Each structure stands twice: as C-alpha cells, then as structure tokens.
C-alpha cells in the first residue's frame, strides 16, 4: 500500500529553515524514536540527525528516518487486506552564512515499495533593522513516482513546487512573532491507486458497489500562518498560532493552537492544545448516486469535512551541561512528548459497524503519537 505523507518540500523547508539569519545552527546530534498508534495504523521507527559547522560560514546537516508501518485502518479492512510497509528517508543540507544573510539548500530522498520521492529545497534569510526583523524566501521542488505493488507496469509521476515567504519580528524583549505564507502546486497522479469510492447499486445485496477513485491532476493550495510567543516575567512563555488554508479542490481549513512552556530547574514542561476544522473537497462523497456519476470522485476520509483536536504534553530534561561536560559533549537533553489526537469525520461512514445502508454511524479516530529523543551539543 502506498503511504501518503505530508509534503516533503514542507519537511525540508522546516528542517533547513529553522535557524534565524545571521546565526549558524549549533553543532548538534538528535536521536529520535517515534510511534503513531491509532485508527488501526501503527507507525514507528528511529531518526538520526547530525549538524556540524565547518568554519564560521558553513554548516552541514544530515538526517536518516525510518517508518515501519502496519495497517488495518478502516480504508484497508473495508477494501483490502492488512499490510506492513517500510519507508526510509535520508536528507542532506547546507547552510552558508555571509554577513546578515543565510542561504540554505537541502535534498531529501525517500523510498518504499510503491512510492519514491525526491525533493530539493532552497531558502535565503536576511536580518534587517538591527537584527530585529528577519525576512525568509524559500522554494522547494518535489519529484515523486507512484507505483502499485500488485501491478509492475503501473507508474505515474507527481510533481510538486512549494513557494514560501516568512517575516519574523522581535517587537519587545518579551514578544516575537512570525508571519508565513506558502503556496504549493501539485501536478500529476494524486489519488491512491488502491482506494475505491462506493456508489449506490440497487442490484447489490448491501445496496452499493465500488469503483476506483479518480482525482484531478492539478492542485494549488495556499496557507497563511501567524505564530507569536510571549515570555512571561518568571521565564515561562505562552505561544499562540493560527493558520488558514485553502485550495483549488474547495477545501478550506482553520487551525489554531495555544501552548504554555514552563522551565523549572533542569526541566522544561510544555502543554499545548490544537484544533483543526476543514470543509470537504468538491469531488468527495461518502456515497455517490451511481457509477461514474461525476468526472472526479474520491472517498478519502482526509478529504471529507472534519474536525480534529490534539492535546500535547512534553517534558525535556537537561542531564549534561550545568555541572560540566562529558568529554566533547557540552550539553545533553532528553525529551519525551505525547500527542493525543481525536478526529470527528462529518461525512465519512464507519462501514465496519455493518449497519444497513443509510444508518451507518460516522467514523471517529483516536490516536496517540509518542516521541522520545536525545539531543547532544558538541
């Protein structure tokens, strides 16, 4: 089964564009274990990231990431058999600092049994007005190849371009805010070659039959986001974020979050609540009136109207640094985080309930996302 992921362009632009202009990232190594468990899907695996400076102007970063997937999700058990899958991704990047300007370039490659992805990205950041303002421009280009595990002749291309602009402003010693705008254009094969839609069929014993989904071969999406962090007098901070999303498939989404960060001795604790609400794609339907009823058709639950809620708790502990170093390691932390996710789908029926047509309950998903990682500065 092909594993759908969020845009690799977005991953790279985040990975290589996280540092402010005028400052190279610290020499650092991260070792991560991640686990997603929910909705009949389990995804887990390790990730290793290493950063290293080369002089005062260059910094390099490398990352290796593995997903081990076992799935018996509602899409799978209603249309296919449970499966296991492995996805491997590696990324390389470089930062170049010249004065108040930082240029970054990155490359990422991921492979799984029926999906290959290649992404390159570039960004440039400029500090201005006494380093109080940072402007960042970014671009990413993705080249994906979609295949089918049960059909060696099946091969489809998917091309993606990501354009971004961001503005970070320090307003006071306690308040910093970032405004980002991103446009993504997709062209090629975007639907899942295994997934089907259902349509009303009076001749079927259950009242409906299945046919393969069919998506448009172009999509343009735009997202505008605002994030602000305010530092409280007792070293704690609050962080708020809002993001508005819209695309040419008529999906509109609103995402808002609020976080509280509290340091205490060698610990830093974080609590965060996030809510996301979206409309459905114009070609989505839980049940089509008939076969090939529309030119495009899809029944991916992520294209349906939905509302999700996420509560996050995170704790970080510094075990190297305050009382001396360990050889060449100057600082070390261990961080554990847990995201508790709940999604209400407003127009996606739970067919596993085996209820009569028209009386199926709506599907709900609960998932836990766990991350544990060690960070070392050297």
C-alpha positions in Angstrom: 0.0 0.0 0.0 1.3 3.4 -0.9 2.0 5.6 2.2 0.8 9.1 1.9 2.8 11.7 3.7 2.7 15.4 4.1 4.8 17.3 1.5 8.5 16.6 1.7 9.0 20.1 0.4 7.5 21.3 3.7 9.6 19.0 5.7 12.8 20.2 4.1 11.9 23.9 4.3 11.2 23.4 8.0 14.3 21.3 8.6 16.7 23.6 6.9 15.0 26.9 7.6 14.6 26.8 11.3 17.5 28.9 12.2 17.5 32.7 12.1 19.5 34.5 9.5 22.9 35.7 10.8 23.4 32.7 13.0 24.5 29.2 12.0 22.8 26.3 13.8 24.8 24.8 16.7 26.7 21.6 16.3 24.2 19.0 17.5 23.0 15.4 17.2 19.5 14.1 17.7 18.4 10.5 18.2 14.7 10.0 18.0 12.1 7.2 18.3 8.6 8.0 17.1 5.4 6.0 17.4 1.9 6.6 16.0 -0.8 4.3 17.1 -4.5 4.9 16.2 -7.2 4.1 13.7 -5.8 0.6 13.1 -2.5 2.0 12.0 0.8 1.7 13.8 3.9 3.6 12.6 7.2 3.6 14.4 10.9 3.9 13.8 14.1 5.8 14.5 15.5 9.0 13.2 19.1 10.4 13.5 20.0 14.0 12.7 23.5 15.4 12.9 24.6 19.1 12.4 28.2 20.2 12.1 29.9 23.6 11.3 32.8 23.9 9.0 34.4 27.2 9.9 32.5 30.3 10.6 30.4 30.4 7.4 29.3 26.8 6.7 27.2 24.3 8.5 26.1 20.8 7.3 23.2 18.6 8.3 22.2 15.0 7.6 19.2 13.0 8.6 18.1 9.4 8.4 14.5 8.5 9.1 12.6 5.2 9.1 8.9 4.3 9.2 7.8 0.8 10.0 4.1 0.6 9.2 1.4 -2.0 9.9 -2.1 -1.0 8.8 -5.6 -2.4 9.4 -7.2 1.0 9.0 -10.8 1.4 8.1 -9.8 2.1 4.4 -7.8 -1.2 4.4 -10.2 -3.5 6.1 -13.2 -2.4 4.1 -11.5 -2.7 0.7 -8.3 -4.8 1.1 -6.1 -6.9 3.4 -4.0 -5.6 6.3 -0.4 -4.9 5.3 3.0 -4.0 6.6 5.4 -1.5 4.9 8.8 0.2 5.5 9.7 3.6 4.4 13.2 5.0 4.5 14.2 8.6 4.0 17.6 10.4 4.1 18.2 14.1 3.9 21.3 16.3 3.4 21.6 20.1 3.7 24.0 23.0 3.9 23.8 26.5 5.5 26.0 29.3 4.2 26.3 32.5 6.3 27.5 35.8 4.8 27.0 38.8 7.0 23.4 39.0 7.9 22.3 36.6 5.1 21.9 32.9 5.5 21.4 30.7 2.4 20.3 27.1 2.8 20.0 24.2 0.4 18.7 20.7 1.0 18.0 17.4 -0.7 15.8 14.6 0.5 15.1 11.1 -0.9 12.6 8.5 0.4 11.7 5.1 -0.8 9.0 2.5 -0.1 7.7 -0.4 -2.1 5.3 1.6 -4.3 6.3 5.3 -3.8 9.6 7.1 -4.4 10.0 10.8 -3.6 12.9 13.2 -4.3 12.9 16.8 -3.0 15.3 19.7 -3.3 14.8 23.0 -1.4 16.5 26.4 -1.2 15.9 29.3 1.1 17.6 32.7 1.9 17.1 34.7 5.1 18.1 38.3 5.7 18.3 40.1 9.0 17.3 43.7 8.9 16.8 46.8 11.1 19.3 45.9 13.8 18.5 42.2 13.6 15.0 42.9 14.8 13.4 41.7 11.6 14.1 38.6 9.5 12.8 38.0 6.0 12.9 34.5 4.6 12.2 33.3 1.0 12.0 29.6 0.2 11.4 27.3 -2.7 11.1 23.5 -2.9 10.7 21.1 -5.9 9.4 17.6 -5.4 9.5 14.7 -8.0 7.6 11.7 -6.9 6.9 8.3 -8.6 3.7 6.4 -7.8 3.5 2.6 -8.3 1.3 -0.3 -7.4 2.7 -3.4 -5.6 0.3 -5.7 -7.5 0.9 -4.2 -11.0 4.6 -3.8 -12.1 3.5 -1.9 -15.2 1.8 0.8 -13.2 3.9 4.0 -12.9 2.7 7.6 -12.5 4.5 10.9 -11.9 3.7 13.6 -9.4 5.5 17.0 -9.4 5.3 19.5 -6.6 6.5 23.0 -6.2 6.5 24.9 -2.9 6.9 28.7 -2.6 7.2 30.4 0.8 7.8 33.8 2.4 8.2 34.4 6.1 8.7 37.5 8.2 9.9 37.3 11.8 9.7 40.4 14.0 11.0 41.0 17.5 8.6 43.6 19.0 9.9 43.7 22.5 12.3 41.7 24.7 9.3 39.6 25.6 7.4 39.3 22.3 8.4 37.7 19.0 6.0 36.9 16.1 6.3 35.2 12.7 4.0 35.6 9.7 4.3 32.9 6.9 2.7 32.5 3.5 3.1 29.3 1.5 1.8 28.2 -2.0 2.0 24.6 -3.2 1.3 23.5 -6.7 0.8 19.8 -7.5 0.6 18.3 -11.0 0.3 14.6 -11.8 -1.2 11.5 -10.2 -2.6 12.5 -6.7 -5.1 9.8 -5.8 -4.4 6.4 -4.2 -4.2 3.7 -6.8 -5.7 1.2 -4.3 -8.6 3.2 -2.9 -12.1 3.0 -4.2 -15.3 5.0 -3.9 -18.7 3.5 -3.2 -21.8 4.2 -5.2 -25.5 3.3 -4.9 -26.3 0.0 -6.6 -29.8 -1.4 -6.2 -28.7 -4.7 -7.5 -26.1 -5.2 -4.7 -27.1 -7.1 -1.6 -25.6 -4.4 0.6 -27.0 -1.5 -1.5 -23.8 -0.3 -3.0 -20.7 -1.3 -5.1 -17.2 0.0 -5.5 -15.1 1.6 -8.3 -11.6 3.2 -8.3 -11.4 6.8 -7.2 -10.3 9.5 -9.7 -8.8 12.8 -8.7 -8.0 16.0 -10.7 -4.4 16.0 -11.9 -3.7 19.6 -10.6 -4.0 21.2 -7.2 -2.9 24.6 -5.9 -3.0 25.3 -2.2 -2.3 28.4 -0.2 -1.7 28.8 3.6 -1.3 31.8 5.7 0.0 31.4 9.3 0.8 33.6 12.2 2.7 32.5 15.3 3.6 34.6 18.4 5.5 33.8 21.6 5.4 36.0 24.7 7.9 35.4 27.5 6.4 35.9 31.0 8.3 37.5 33.9 9.1 34.2 35.5 10.8 32.7 32.5 7.8 30.8 31.2 6.2 31.6 27.8 2.9 31.3 26.0 2.7 30.6 22.3 -0.3 31.0 20.0 -0.7 30.1 16.4 -3.3 30.4 13.7 -3.3 29.0 10.1 -5.8 29.5 7.3 -5.7 27.0 4.4 -7.5 27.0 1.0 -7.0 25.1 -2.3 -8.5 24.6 -5.7 -10.3 21.5 -4.5 -12.5 23.7 -2.4 -11.0 22.6 0.9 -10.9 25.4 3.5 -9.2 24.8 6.8 -8.7 26.7 10.0 -6.1 25.6 12.6 -5.5 27.3 15.9 -3.3 26.3 18.9 -2.2 27.6 22.3 0.8 26.4 24.2 2.3 27.1 27.6 6.1 26.5 28.2 7.4 26.4 31.8 11.0 25.8 32.8 11.8 24.5 36.2 15.4 23.8 37.3 16.7 21.3 34.8 13.2 20.6 33.3 11.1 22.3 30.7 7.4 21.4 30.5 5.0 22.2 27.7 1.3 21.8 27.3 -0.5 22.5 24.0 -4.0 22.4 22.6 -4.7 22.4 18.9 -8.0 22.4 17.0 -8.4 22.0 13.2 -11.6 22.3 11.2 -12.0 21.9 7.4 -14.5 21.6 4.7 -14.6 18.7 2.1 -13.2 18.6 -1.4 -15.8 19.3 -4.2 -15.4 15.8 -5.6 -15.7 14.0 -2.3 -18.7 11.9 -1.4 -19.3 9.2 1.2 -21.8 7.5 -1.3 -22.2 8.5 -4.9 -25.6 8.2 -6.5 -24.3 6.0 -9.3 -21.3 4.6 -11.1 -19.0 7.3 -12.7 -21.6 9.9 -11.5 -19.0 12.7 -11.6 -15.8 13.3 -13.6 -13.8 13.2 -10.5 -14.6 11.2 -7.3 -12.9 10.4 -4.1 -13.7 8.9 -0.7 -10.5 9.6 1.2 -11.6 10.5 4.7 -8.9 13.2 4.8 -10.8 15.0 2.0 -14.1 15.0 3.9 -15.3 17.7 6.3 -13.7 17.0 9.7 -12.7 18.5 13.0 -9.7 17.4 15.0 -8.5 18.1 18.5 -5.0 17.5 19.7 -3.7 17.8 23.3 0.1 17.7 23.7 2.3 17.2 26.8 6.1 17.4 26.6 8.9 17.3 29.1 12.6 18.0 28.5 15.4 17.3 31.0 19.0 18.6 30.8 21.3 15.9 32.1 24.6 17.4 30.7 25.7 21.0 30.8 25.0 22.6 34.2 27.5 20.5 36.1 30.2 20.1 33.5 30.5 18.3 30.1 31.1 14.8 29.0 34.3 14.9 27.0 33.5 16.8 23.8 29.7 16.9 24.6 28.9 20.3 26.0 25.1 19.7 26.7 22.7 16.9 26.6 18.9 16.7 26.9 16.2 14.1 26.8 12.7 15.0 25.6 9.5 13.0 25.7 6.2 14.2 24.1 2.8 12.7 23.7 0.1 13.9 21.4 -3.5 12.7 22.0 -5.4 13.1 18.7 -9.2 12.9 18.2 -10.9 13.4 14.8 -14.6 13.6 14.1 -15.4 13.0 10.5 -18.6 14.8 9.5 -19.4 12.8 6.3 -17.5 9.5 6.4 -19.4 6.4 7.4 -17.9 3.7 9.6 -18.6 0.6 7.4 -17.1 -1.7 10.0 -20.3 -1.2 12.0 -22.0 -3.4 9.4 -25.2 -1.3 9.7 -27.8 -1.1 7.0 -27.2 1.4 4.2 -28.2 4.9 5.4 -27.8 4.2 9.1 -24.1 3.7 9.4 -22.5 5.7 12.2 -20.0 8.4 11.3 -16.3 7.4 11.8 -14.2 8.8 14.7 -10.5 8.3 15.1 -8.3 8.4 18.2 -4.6 8.1 18.1 -1.5 8.6 20.3 1.7 10.0 18.9 4.8 9.4 21.1 8.3 10.8 20.5 11.4 10.3 22.7 14.6 11.8 21.6 18.1 12.6 22.9 19.9 15.8 21.9 23.6 16.4 22.3 25.5 19.7 21.6 29.2 19.4 21.0 
